[in-house]
Amino acid sequence: MVQYFDRLETRSADERESALQSALPALVAHAKAKSPYFARLLASVDPRDIASRHALAALPVTRKSQLLERQEGHEGQFSQ
């Protein structure tokens, strides 16, 4: 007998997709509220508009190399 941790493990693909799309606006809003970098990057984005894969794909992308550049520019800022 197969046992699952909870019902989330047995959702259909459509249910999973719907749940993920419903969570997107709150995730974008959280990033804007908690991160000065993402607040600037997403300044023109209304989180309520990010509720689909298409809208998510239209958001600006931060490359790993860009993160490294930003971290190097703030090297001493986070040391104790």
Backbone as XML, in Angstrom:
<?xml version="1.0"?>
<chain id="A" units="angstrom">
  <residue number="1" name="MET">
    <atom name="N" x="0.841" y="-1.189" z="0.000"/>
    <atom name="CA" x="0.000" y="0.000" z="0.000"/>
    <atom name="C" x="0.883" y="1.248" z="0.000"/>
  </residue>
  <residue number="2" name="VAL">
    <atom name="N" x="0.636" y="2.135" z="-0.938"/>
    <atom name="CA" x="1.398" y="3.372" z="-1.040"/>
    <atom name="C" x="0.817" y="4.389" z="-0.078"/>
  </residue>
  <residue number="3" name="GLN">
    <atom name="N" x="1.690" y="4.987" z="0.721"/>
    <atom name="CA" x="1.239" y="6.029" z="1.648"/>
    <atom name="C" x="1.866" y="7.354" z="1.221"/>
  </residue>
  <residue number="4" name="TYR">
    <atom name="N" x="1.093" y="8.411" z="1.333"/>
    <atom name="CA" x="1.561" y="9.730" z="0.960"/>
    <atom name="C" x="1.601" y="10.613" z="2.192"/>
  </residue>
  <residue number="5" name="PHE">
    <atom name="N" x="2.515" y="11.570" z="2.162"/>
    <atom name="CA" x="2.664" y="12.486" z="3.279"/>
    <atom name="C" x="1.389" y="13.308" z="3.494"/>
  </residue>
  <residue number="6" name="ASP">
    <atom name="N" x="0.867" y="13.862" z="2.415"/>
    <atom name="CA" x="-0.392" y="14.618" z="2.500"/>
    <atom name="C" x="-1.036" y="14.678" z="1.112"/>
  </residue>
  <residue number="7" name="ARG">
    <atom name="N" x="-2.187" y="15.304" z="1.038"/>
    <atom name="CA" x="-2.953" y="15.372" z="-0.200"/>
    <atom name="C" x="-2.225" y="16.108" z="-1.320"/>
  </residue>
  <residue number="8" name="LEU">
    <atom name="N" x="-1.326" y="17.004" z="-0.981"/>
    <atom name="CA" x="-0.602" y="17.746" z="-2.015"/>
    <atom name="C" x="0.182" y="16.823" z="-2.941"/>
  </residue>
  <residue number="9" name="GLU">
    <atom name="N" x="0.599" y="15.698" z="-2.435"/>
    <atom name="CA" x="1.365" y="14.752" z="-3.241"/>
    <atom name="C" x="0.518" y="14.041" z="-4.290"/>
  </residue>
  <residue number="10" name="THR">
    <atom name="N" x="-0.768" y="14.033" z="-4.102"/>
    <atom name="CA" x="-1.626" y="13.278" z="-5.018"/>
    <atom name="C" x="-2.487" y="14.177" z="-5.905"/>
  </residue>
  <residue number="11" name="ARG">
    <atom name="N" x="-2.168" y="15.462" z="-5.926"/>
    <atom name="CA" x="-2.933" y="16.379" z="-6.780"/>
    <atom name="C" x="-2.707" y="16.073" z="-8.256"/>
  </residue>
  <residue number="12" name="SER">
    <atom name="N" x="-3.706" y="16.413" z="-9.041"/>
    <atom name="CA" x="-3.543" y="16.288" z="-10.491"/>
    <atom name="C" x="-2.631" y="17.417" z="-10.977"/>
  </residue>
  <residue number="13" name="ALA">
    <atom name="N" x="-2.141" y="17.272" z="-12.180"/>
    <atom name="CA" x="-1.280" y="18.308" z="-12.760"/>
    <atom name="C" x="-2.021" y="19.641" z="-12.851"/>
  </residue>
  <residue number="14" name="ASP">
    <atom name="N" x="-3.297" y="19.602" z="-13.187"/>
    <atom name="CA" x="-4.088" y="20.834" z="-13.275"/>
    <atom name="C" x="-4.247" y="21.502" z="-11.918"/>
  </residue>
  <residue number="15" name="GLU">
    <atom name="N" x="-4.482" y="20.703" z="-10.880"/>
    <atom name="CA" x="-4.604" y="21.272" z="-9.528"/>
    <atom name="C" x="-3.287" y="21.897" z="-9.086"/>
  </residue>
  <residue number="16" name="ARG">
    <atom name="N" x="-2.188" y="21.220" z="-9.372"/>
    <atom name="CA" x="-0.869" y="21.726" z="-8.995"/>
    <atom name="C" x="-0.577" y="23.037" z="-9.724"/>
  </residue>
  <residue number="17" name="GLU">
    <atom name="N" x="-0.845" y="23.068" z="-11.004"/>
    <atom name="CA" x="-0.623" y="24.278" z="-11.802"/>
    <atom name="C" x="-1.470" y="25.440" z="-11.290"/>
  </residue>
  <residue number="18" name="SER">
    <atom name="N" x="-2.712" y="25.181" z="-10.991"/>
    <atom name="CA" x="-3.601" y="26.221" z="-10.473"/>
    <atom name="C" x="-3.093" y="26.769" z="-9.138"/>
  </residue>
  <residue number="19" name="ALA">
    <atom name="N" x="-2.651" y="25.894" z="-8.262"/>
    <atom name="CA" x="-2.130" y="26.320" z="-6.959"/>
    <atom name="C" x="-0.872" y="27.169" z="-7.123"/>
  </residue>
  <residue number="20" name="LEU">
    <atom name="N" x="0.002" y="26.760" z="-8.022"/>
    <atom name="CA" x="1.228" y="27.522" z="-8.253"/>
    <atom name="C" x="0.922" y="28.902" z="-8.822"/>
  </residue>
  <residue number="21" name="GLN">
    <atom name="N" x="0.013" y="28.966" z="-9.776"/>
    <atom name="CA" x="-0.355" y="30.255" z="-10.366"/>
    <atom name="C" x="-1.026" y="31.160" z="-9.335"/>
  </residue>
  <residue number="22" name="SER">
    <atom name="N" x="-1.809" y="30.590" z="-8.449"/>
    <atom name="CA" x="-2.465" y="31.380" z="-7.402"/>
    <atom name="C" x="-1.455" y="31.949" z="-6.416"/>
  </residue>
  <residue number="23" name="ALA">
    <atom name="N" x="-0.349" y="31.246" z="-6.215"/>
    <atom name="CA" x="0.672" y="31.684" z="-5.253"/>
    <atom name="C" x="1.616" y="32.742" z="-5.827"/>
  </residue>
  <residue number="24" name="LEU">
    <atom name="N" x="1.710" y="32.849" z="-7.133"/>
    <atom name="CA" x="2.667" y="33.760" z="-7.754"/>
    <atom name="C" x="2.540" y="35.214" z="-7.298"/>
  </residue>
  <residue number="25" name="PRO">
    <atom name="N" x="1.363" y="35.817" z="-7.300"/>
    <atom name="CA" x="1.280" y="37.224" z="-6.897"/>
    <atom name="C" x="1.831" y="37.479" z="-5.492"/>
  </residue>
  <residue number="26" name="ALA">
    <atom name="N" x="1.534" y="36.613" z="-4.557"/>
    <atom name="CA" x="2.035" y="36.795" z="-3.187"/>
    <atom name="C" x="3.551" y="36.640" z="-3.123"/>
  </residue>
  <residue number="27" name="LEU">
    <atom name="N" x="4.112" y="35.737" z="-3.916"/>
    <atom name="CA" x="5.562" y="35.551" z="-3.930"/>
    <atom name="C" x="6.271" y="36.780" z="-4.498"/>
  </residue>
  <residue number="28" name="VAL">
    <atom name="N" x="5.724" y="37.344" z="-5.557"/>
    <atom name="CA" x="6.312" y="38.551" z="-6.144"/>
    <atom name="C" x="6.182" y="39.721" z="-5.169"/>
  </residue>
  <residue number="29" name="ALA">
    <atom name="N" x="5.043" y="39.849" z="-4.529"/>
    <atom name="CA" x="4.846" y="40.921" z="-3.547"/>
    <atom name="C" x="5.824" y="40.767" z="-2.385"/>
  </residue>
  <residue number="30" name="HIS">
    <atom name="N" x="6.038" y="39.551" z="-1.932"/>
    <atom name="CA" x="6.979" y="39.297" z="-0.837"/>
    <atom name="C" x="8.398" y="39.706" z="-1.246"/>
  </residue>
  <residue number="31" name="ALA">
    <atom name="N" x="8.807" y="39.329" z="-2.437"/>
    <atom name="CA" x="10.148" y="39.687" z="-2.913"/>
    <atom name="C" x="10.315" y="41.204" z="-2.960"/>
  </residue>
  <residue number="32" name="LYS">
    <atom name="N" x="9.302" y="41.900" z="-3.449"/>
    <atom name="CA" x="9.375" y="43.362" z="-3.516"/>
    <atom name="C" x="9.417" y="43.993" z="-2.130"/>
  </residue>
  <residue number="33" name="ALA">
    <atom name="N" x="8.682" y="43.426" z="-1.196"/>
    <atom name="CA" x="8.598" y="43.999" z="0.147"/>
    <atom name="C" x="9.829" y="43.711" z="0.995"/>
  </residue>
  <residue number="34" name="LYS">
    <atom name="N" x="10.484" y="42.595" z="0.767"/>
    <atom name="CA" x="11.564" y="42.160" z="1.653"/>
    <atom name="C" x="12.969" y="42.356" z="1.086"/>
  </residue>
  <residue number="35" name="SER">
    <atom name="N" x="13.097" y="42.695" z="-0.173"/>
    <atom name="CA" x="14.409" y="42.812" z="-0.794"/>
    <atom name="C" x="14.534" y="44.142" z="-1.525"/>
  </residue>
  <residue number="36" name="PRO">
    <atom name="N" x="15.436" y="45.012" z="-1.082"/>
    <atom name="CA" x="15.623" y="46.273" z="-1.799"/>
    <atom name="C" x="15.989" y="46.057" z="-3.270"/>
  </residue>
  <residue number="37" name="TYR">
    <atom name="N" x="16.775" y="45.020" z="-3.537"/>
    <atom name="CA" x="17.153" y="44.747" z="-4.928"/>
    <atom name="C" x="15.919" y="44.434" z="-5.768"/>
  </residue>
  <residue number="38" name="PHE">
    <atom name="N" x="15.078" y="43.519" z="-5.301"/>
    <atom name="CA" x="13.896" y="43.158" z="-6.073"/>
    <atom name="C" x="12.859" y="44.280" z="-6.067"/>
  </residue>
  <residue number="39" name="ALA">
    <atom name="N" x="12.838" y="45.100" z="-5.039"/>
    <atom name="CA" x="11.937" y="46.261" z="-5.042"/>
    <atom name="C" x="12.299" y="47.183" z="-6.208"/>
  </residue>
  <residue number="40" name="ARG">
    <atom name="N" x="13.609" y="47.392" z="-6.421"/>
    <atom name="CA" x="14.043" y="48.226" z="-7.553"/>
    <atom name="C" x="13.806" y="47.512" z="-8.883"/>
  </residue>
  <residue number="41" name="LEU">
    <atom name="N" x="14.202" y="46.249" z="-8.946"/>
    <atom name="CA" x="14.094" y="45.495" z="-10.190"/>
    <atom name="C" x="12.642" y="45.374" z="-10.660"/>
  </residue>
  <residue number="42" name="LEU">
    <atom name="N" x="11.734" y="45.198" z="-9.714"/>
    <atom name="CA" x="10.327" y="44.970" z="-10.040"/>
    <atom name="C" x="9.455" y="46.196" z="-9.747"/>
  </residue>
  <residue number="43" name="ALA">
    <atom name="N" x="10.068" y="47.368" z="-9.709"/>
    <atom name="CA" x="9.339" y="48.593" z="-9.352"/>
    <atom name="C" x="8.105" y="48.825" z="-10.215"/>
  </residue>
  <residue number="44" name="SER">
    <atom name="N" x="8.195" y="48.501" z="-11.481"/>
    <atom name="CA" x="7.068" y="48.762" z="-12.379"/>
    <atom name="C" x="6.104" y="47.578" z="-12.487"/>
  </residue>
  <residue number="45" name="VAL">
    <atom name="N" x="6.337" y="46.540" z="-11.690"/>
    <atom name="CA" x="5.519" y="45.326" z="-11.751"/>
    <atom name="C" x="4.452" y="45.352" z="-10.662"/>
  </residue>
  <residue number="46" name="ASP">
    <atom name="N" x="3.222" y="45.135" z="-11.041"/>
    <atom name="CA" x="2.142" y="44.965" z="-10.067"/>
    <atom name="C" x="2.029" y="43.465" z="-9.802"/>
  </residue>
  <residue number="47" name="PRO">
    <atom name="N" x="2.328" y="43.023" z="-8.573"/>
    <atom name="CA" x="2.295" y="41.592" z="-8.283"/>
    <atom name="C" x="0.979" y="40.912" z="-8.659"/>
  </residue>
  <residue number="48" name="ARG">
    <atom name="N" x="-0.119" y="41.646" z="-8.587"/>
    <atom name="CA" x="-1.426" y="41.061" z="-8.927"/>
    <atom name="C" x="-1.508" y="40.640" z="-10.386"/>
  </residue>
  <residue number="49" name="ASP">
    <atom name="N" x="-0.629" y="41.209" z="-11.221"/>
    <atom name="CA" x="-0.628" y="40.875" z="-12.641"/>
    <atom name="C" x="0.179" y="39.610" z="-12.956"/>
  </residue>
  <residue number="50" name="ILE">
    <atom name="N" x="0.900" y="39.089" z="-11.974"/>
    <atom name="CA" x="1.755" y="37.920" z="-12.197"/>
    <atom name="C" x="1.020" y="36.683" z="-11.694"/>
  </residue>
  <residue number="51" name="ALA">
    <atom name="N" x="0.159" y="36.168" z="-12.536"/>
    <atom name="CA" x="-0.673" y="35.023" z="-12.150"/>
    <atom name="C" x="-0.707" y="33.942" z="-13.226"/>
  </residue>
  <residue number="52" name="SER">
    <atom name="N" x="0.327" y="33.926" z="-14.064"/>
    <atom name="CA" x="0.387" y="32.904" z="-15.105"/>
    <atom name="C" x="1.848" y="32.667" z="-15.474"/>
  </residue>
  <residue number="53" name="ARG">
    <atom name="N" x="2.098" y="31.576" z="-16.152"/>
    <atom name="CA" x="3.459" y="31.294" z="-16.630"/>
    <atom name="C" x="3.915" y="32.375" z="-17.603"/>
  </residue>
  <residue number="54" name="HIS">
    <atom name="N" x="2.998" y="32.835" z="-18.430"/>
    <atom name="CA" x="3.335" y="33.875" z="-19.415"/>
    <atom name="C" x="3.783" y="35.154" z="-18.700"/>
  </residue>
  <residue number="55" name="ALA">
    <atom name="N" x="3.039" y="35.575" z="-17.683"/>
    <atom name="CA" x="3.400" y="36.788" z="-16.935"/>
    <atom name="C" x="4.721" y="36.587" z="-16.184"/>
  </residue>
  <residue number="56" name="LEU">
    <atom name="N" x="4.923" y="35.420" z="-15.629"/>
    <atom name="CA" x="6.169" y="35.118" z="-14.923"/>
    <atom name="C" x="7.353" y="35.193" z="-15.883"/>
  </residue>
  <residue number="57" name="ALA">
    <atom name="N" x="7.183" y="34.665" z="-17.077"/>
    <atom name="CA" x="8.260" y="34.672" z="-18.065"/>
    <atom name="C" x="8.622" y="36.081" z="-18.528"/>
  </residue>
  <residue number="58" name="ALA">
    <atom name="N" x="7.712" y="37.030" z="-18.366"/>
    <atom name="CA" x="7.968" y="38.411" z="-18.789"/>
    <atom name="C" x="8.745" y="39.213" z="-17.748"/>
  </residue>
  <residue number="59" name="LEU">
    <atom name="N" x="8.912" y="38.671" z="-16.547"/>
    <atom name="CA" x="9.659" y="39.387" z="-15.507"/>
    <atom name="C" x="11.141" y="39.442" z="-15.865"/>
  </residue>
  <residue number="60" name="PRO">
    <atom name="N" x="11.831" y="40.485" z="-15.414"/>
    <atom name="CA" x="13.262" y="40.553" z="-15.681"/>
    <atom name="C" x="14.001" y="39.414" z="-14.973"/>
  </residue>
  <residue number="61" name="VAL">
    <atom name="N" x="15.064" y="38.962" z="-15.598"/>
    <atom name="CA" x="15.857" y="37.861" z="-15.064"/>
    <atom name="C" x="17.153" y="38.416" z="-14.497"/>
  </residue>
  <residue number="62" name="THR">
    <atom name="N" x="17.564" y="37.923" z="-13.353"/>
    <atom name="CA" x="18.855" y="38.275" z="-12.776"/>
    <atom name="C" x="19.793" y="37.102" z="-12.999"/>
  </residue>
  <residue number="63" name="ARG">
    <atom name="N" x="20.855" y="37.351" z="-13.696"/>
    <atom name="CA" x="21.841" y="36.309" z="-13.982"/>
    <atom name="C" x="22.800" y="36.147" z="-12.800"/>
  </residue>
  <residue number="64" name="LYS">
    <atom name="N" x="23.369" y="34.968" z="-12.666"/>
    <atom name="CA" x="24.315" y="34.695" z="-11.589"/>
    <atom name="C" x="25.473" y="35.694" z="-11.617"/>
  </residue>
  <residue number="65" name="SER">
    <atom name="N" x="25.960" y="36.011" z="-12.794"/>
    <atom name="CA" x="27.074" y="36.966" z="-12.908"/>
    <atom name="C" x="26.677" y="38.343" z="-12.372"/>
  </residue>
  <residue number="66" name="GLN">
    <atom name="N" x="25.419" y="38.719" z="-12.557"/>
    <atom name="CA" x="24.947" y="39.998" z="-12.035"/>
    <atom name="C" x="24.906" y="39.978" z="-10.510"/>
  </residue>
  <residue number="67" name="LEU">
    <atom name="N" x="24.515" y="38.848" z="-9.942"/>
    <atom name="CA" x="24.502" y="38.734" z="-8.483"/>
    <atom name="C" x="25.911" y="38.866" z="-7.923"/>
  </residue>
  <residue number="68" name="LEU">
    <atom name="N" x="26.863" y="38.215" z="-8.563"/>
    <atom name="CA" x="28.245" y="38.294" z="-8.114"/>
    <atom name="C" x="28.762" y="39.730" z="-8.169"/>
  </residue>
  <residue number="69" name="GLU">
    <atom name="N" x="28.452" y="40.445" z="-9.239"/>
    <atom name="CA" x="28.860" y="41.844" z="-9.363"/>
    <atom name="C" x="28.266" y="42.687" z="-8.242"/>
  </residue>
  <residue number="70" name="ARG">
    <atom name="N" x="26.993" y="42.478" z="-7.950"/>
    <atom name="CA" x="26.333" y="43.248" z="-6.890"/>
    <atom name="C" x="26.936" y="42.923" z="-5.531"/>
  </residue>
  <residue number="71" name="GLN">
    <atom name="N" x="27.235" y="41.658" z="-5.282"/>
    <atom name="CA" x="27.819" y="41.268" z="-4.003"/>
    <atom name="C" x="29.213" y="41.853" z="-3.835"/>
  </residue>
  <residue number="72" name="GLU">
    <atom name="N" x="29.996" y="41.860" z="-4.891"/>
    <atom name="CA" x="31.335" y="42.432" z="-4.821"/>
    <atom name="C" x="31.274" y="43.926" z="-4.535"/>
  </residue>
  <residue number="73" name="GLY">
    <atom name="N" x="30.260" y="44.587" z="-5.028"/>
    <atom name="CA" x="30.098" y="46.017" z="-4.794"/>
    <atom name="C" x="29.698" y="46.355" z="-3.370"/>
  </residue>
  <residue number="74" name="HIS">
    <atom name="N" x="29.223" y="45.368" z="-2.615"/>
    <atom name="CA" x="28.771" y="45.590" z="-1.235"/>
    <atom name="C" x="29.553" y="44.723" z="-0.261"/>
  </residue>
  <residue number="75" name="GLU">
    <atom name="N" x="30.816" y="44.434" z="-0.585"/>
    <atom name="CA" x="31.592" y="43.456" z="0.160"/>
    <atom name="C" x="31.630" y="43.694" z="1.663"/>
  </residue>
  <residue number="76" name="GLY">
    <atom name="N" x="31.980" y="44.868" z="2.118"/>
    <atom name="CA" x="32.116" y="45.107" z="3.554"/>
    <atom name="C" x="30.809" y="45.404" z="4.268"/>
  </residue>
  <residue number="77" name="GLN">
    <atom name="N" x="29.763" y="45.601" z="3.539"/>
    <atom name="CA" x="28.487" y="46.021" z="4.118"/>
    <atom name="C" x="27.885" y="44.974" z="5.044"/>
  </residue>
  <residue number="78" name="PHE">
    <atom name="N" x="28.125" y="43.694" z="4.791"/>
    <atom name="CA" x="27.462" y="42.646" z="5.553"/>
    <atom name="C" x="28.353" y="41.984" z="6.580"/>
  </residue>
  <residue number="79" name="SER">
    <atom name="N" x="29.602" y="42.386" z="6.672"/>
    <atom name="CA" x="30.482" y="41.761" z="7.667"/>
    <atom name="C" x="30.204" y="42.329" z="9.048"/>
  </residue>
  <residue number="80" name="GLN">
    <atom name="N" x="30.515" y="41.523" z="10.067"/>
    <atom name="CA" x="30.237" y="41.970" z="11.449"/>
    <atom name="C" x="31.473" y="42.373" z="12.172"/>
  </residue>
</chain>
